């Protein structure tokens, strides 16, 4: 009983009690309660996962790739988000986590920290080459990309036109592995390990390319228990270190899962790092009003504190953040990439979007401008009649949302219990 | 102004209420999006409305911002009670600003407000009575039509 389509989030109608927690938590007002159950308005959902965080009954399910889905690949590669490194105990090091992934059944495991460094080095090239417009906005968080497409369509052109590190990593593997392994490309499965459901949406419905270079995304939530089992055994230390030497990790890339991870690598530029969905919306509103023009690079991550705050992570984000900071401090500013290679990749458009990000503005009140204007007036009049308590009883999060639904023909004023007295 | 076909609404803004800076222009922007005005035009109006709102907050006691939308154009009128502008030509010069040091430290008052509003509007009309207040009227034409 789910309603998944374009999205990686769906409501389990058996568990949903129709309470209002998700309703008010949704930053794009994409949820309504209808017939006692929460429903997602597909067009408005940006897959941020706020509803997952707020549901007290665990009724919001996220659809990520399951282990059994991976069996169709002869050769499986894991590209974990760097947020994974903060999920385990203080003494657990990245190479141990990567090795555990190997033991679980991945034939190859690819650390993303170097690709994160590569991305930001390319961003530096881009910022140097393009003096305007400003601020350039990071493309790493897929929810921010969707939020901009829908709610801030005019800002679409400000997004740096590079695929995020997970896609670049997969692209590199895709262009080298089939020949090296003498396997058909379709037999190689490249899987992201993710702290959020939005990554799967960006894989299944990519916004700036025909087909994603990734084949799926397994959630940290699902992969945590088997990794923990392996870590508990603590064997093969020598092999682990040999397979994933510390020297291959980028000090500049390892801190990417926390807010400010990207901007830290751009000391020559004016940068701003924002995290959390409400703060991101607030800052994008300011950008739309012409502010932040003196800022070169704006990093936005909709999860609080960055990817470590992802709704599908296990460890509380403060501990995860502390661990990542510790790892980043230990690694210092160690660079593992060759700048001249990046310049070549940049010139050859290896990182570039295949096609521009298409704005997807939300539907106006009416397709006919005159009628939309009339409805805007009517909506104000209806709002005047509503009690302004924002109680959610009608099924919409706020009185203003109900008024909007009414003029769009999606609700009735009698849905509001406080207007019952008024209407005969 | 076309009569019954227009959508009209008013907002009040208080001087020195920096904590609410941007609220009204944000509401105007969302209204324009709901009416289906294209993203580029909304952005121009959002920038103009924000600058106008900031001018009220920085310099005036209070103001009423009126918005009128017809299928042909969007008009914003900002009527403030405040010190007024003694020399409008001077005020329109890029970089001219009477902002205090405090305002500049907050990142406001670069002297780009009024020129920026004019740049983002098709019709720009500014009148002022020193000691009384200022009235700013801007219009942006829709459908790409220019007066």
Interface residues (C-beta under 8 A of the other chain):
Chain A: X153 X154 X285 X286 X288 X289 X290 X291 X359 X361 X362 X364 X365 X366 X367 X369 X370 X372 X373 X374 X376 X377 X380 X404
Chain B: X5 X6 X7 X8 X9 X22 X25 X26 X29 X31 X33 X34 X35 X36 X39 X40 X42 X43 X46 X47 X49 X50 X51 X69 X70 X71 X116 X142
